[in-house]
Amino acid sequence: MKYISTRGACAPQSFADVVLTGLAPDGGLFVPEHIPQFSIDEIASWRGLSYEELSFRVMAPFVADDIPEVKLRQIIADAYSSFRHRAIAPLVQTGTNEWVLELFHGPTLAFKDFALQFLGHLLDYLLEQRQQKVVIMGATSGDTGSAAIEGCRRCSNIDIFILHPHQRVSEVQRRQMTTVVDSNIHNIAVEGNFDDCQNMVKSSFGDQAFLPQGRRLVAVNSINWARIMAQIVYYFWAALSVGGPRRRVSFSVPTGNFGDIFAGYLAQKMGLPIDRLVIATNANDILHRCISGNDHSKQALVHSLSPSMDIMVSSNFERLLFDLYDQQGNAIQQLMDRFASTGKFELDEAALRRVRGLFASCRVDDEQTVAAIHDEYTSSDYLLDPHSAIGLHAGRQCRVSAEQPMICLATAHPAKFPDAVRKAGYPHTPELPQHMADLFDRDERFDVLPNDLSAVQSFIASKVSVL
Ligand SMILES: *Cc1c(COP(=O)(O)O)cnc(C)c1O
């Protein structure tokens, strides 16, 4: 399988090359040249498979030429062995024909573990094959950093540097990163905000001359195709669990960068009968404004109770636009140019009609978020984190029918966001699972650096192991 850029101006590349870079050289995002198709009968025959075996069936066609079957199976088995639930992704029924898909049983208690545990083992394999070492550099406002660190901590061919804004991430989130003390893990607290961190990462990808010779940067944010690919699996898993594929289903997805929900879109294209995908946003609602009123315009960032969805622009939306515009790379280039110069664009009629055929959207502000958390634990003793609460609330607003299953993705464990849970009136501090109960007693290791690109880059150059 080859991968092409959404801007249409670079040669097709292999799976391995795509995973080991970030953006395409023309500034676009990589997507598969064609999408594997499964018949209803084939999907139906997967009922009863383990999560790992299902992962293999769904992902194999995407990587076929680059990884032997036994290796792919091993990578999958290793990735999901760190999850602390036998079902990996259990479903909890929260209403009539309504389920929550719990995606927070991985090592860092957020759904990003599904992709980053897989990516860590995948990179380890690919780098071992090529006898290469790489540097991972990423910026985080919370969940991505810890999930990336947990995914890569045992990879001897990777040095990982995660930038977070000093004193601006929650204590649970910081400790999940800084208490991992393996020698290839480096946490940098930047004396600036999240945008400063992200800009430093972007500039560093643009000019990698600061790295020791022979090293290059690999991206672990959701522009990395392997992350999206691993997330397709749980859409099949959930649908099969509630009567699919013969029974059609819908999903509601708390959305930030549009990575998770784009995986749902791909599942649908691969043949899974999904009627509706609900884009659930917080007050940072660029996608909701785009779908409901054709207003894709940048607005000031709002700091919400669901910080992992606090984004101004969703980078993976470009992957959907590429399909909405018949895979015309030059049309995407034009839209993106317009967006860069004016801060907004509008979809044409055909594109708008298409996107509305599958997607619905709902904006859920902080007040509605805490109300949703409160309602759920008072009516059924089920405690939601703020991101998952947004998904459930939006799912209820956007039902196709009372009979059709609505599956709402729960993307984080409530103990990661104790402040929001307390604001919702919950009378206790939500408890961390047993394996993390001593998080607040563990030693931390991180370096505080000034908000200065060259300081950060020289720090990285000095820490990259040269062996
Ligand atoms: C990252 C994240 C999201 C948003 O996922 P996207 O793929 O960026 O849309 C939602 N909830 C939680 C808890 C997250 O960590």
Ligand as a Chemical Component Dictionary entry (heavy atoms), coordinates in Angstrom:
data_LIG
# 
_chem_comp.id                   LIG 
_chem_comp.type                 NON-POLYMER 
_chem_comp.pdbx_formal_charge   0 
_chem_comp.three_letter_code    LIG 
# 
loop_
_chem_comp_atom.comp_id 
_chem_comp_atom.atom_id 
_chem_comp_atom.alt_atom_id 
_chem_comp_atom.type_symbol 
_chem_comp_atom.charge 
_chem_comp_atom.model_Cartn_x 
_chem_comp_atom.model_Cartn_y 
_chem_comp_atom.model_Cartn_z 
_chem_comp_atom.pdbx_ordinal 
LIG C1 C1 C 0 -6.699  14.010 22.465 1  
LIG C2 C2 C 0 -7.994  13.888 23.197 2  
LIG C3 C3 C 0 -9.227  14.150 22.565 3  
LIG C4 C4 C 0 -9.331  14.660 21.145 4  
LIG O1 O1 O 0 -8.916  13.695 20.194 5  
LIG P1 P1 P 0 -8.621  14.129 18.681 6  
LIG O2 O2 O 0 -8.126  12.891 18.017 7  
LIG O3 O3 O 0 -7.574  15.212 18.745 8  
LIG O4 O4 O 0 -9.897  14.625 18.111 9  
LIG C5 C5 C 0 -10.391 13.938 23.297 10 
LIG N1 N1 N 0 -10.344 13.535 24.580 11 
LIG C6 C6 C 0 -9.187  13.279 25.220 12 
LIG C7 C7 C 0 -9.217  12.853 26.648 13 
LIG C8 C8 C 0 -7.963  13.443 24.554 14 
LIG O5 O5 O 0 -6.810  13.177 25.201 15 
# 
loop_
_chem_comp_bond.comp_id 
_chem_comp_bond.atom_id_1 
_chem_comp_bond.atom_id_2 
_chem_comp_bond.value_order 
_chem_comp_bond.pdbx_ordinal 
LIG C1 C2 SING 1  
LIG C2 C3 SING 2  
LIG C2 C8 DOUB 3  
LIG C3 C4 SING 4  
LIG C3 C5 DOUB 5  
LIG C4 O1 SING 6  
LIG O1 P1 SING 7  
LIG P1 O2 DOUB 8  
LIG P1 O3 SING 9  
LIG P1 O4 SING 10 
LIG C5 N1 SING 11 
LIG N1 C6 DOUB 12 
LIG C6 C7 SING 13 
LIG C6 C8 SING 14 
LIG C8 O5 SING 15 
# 
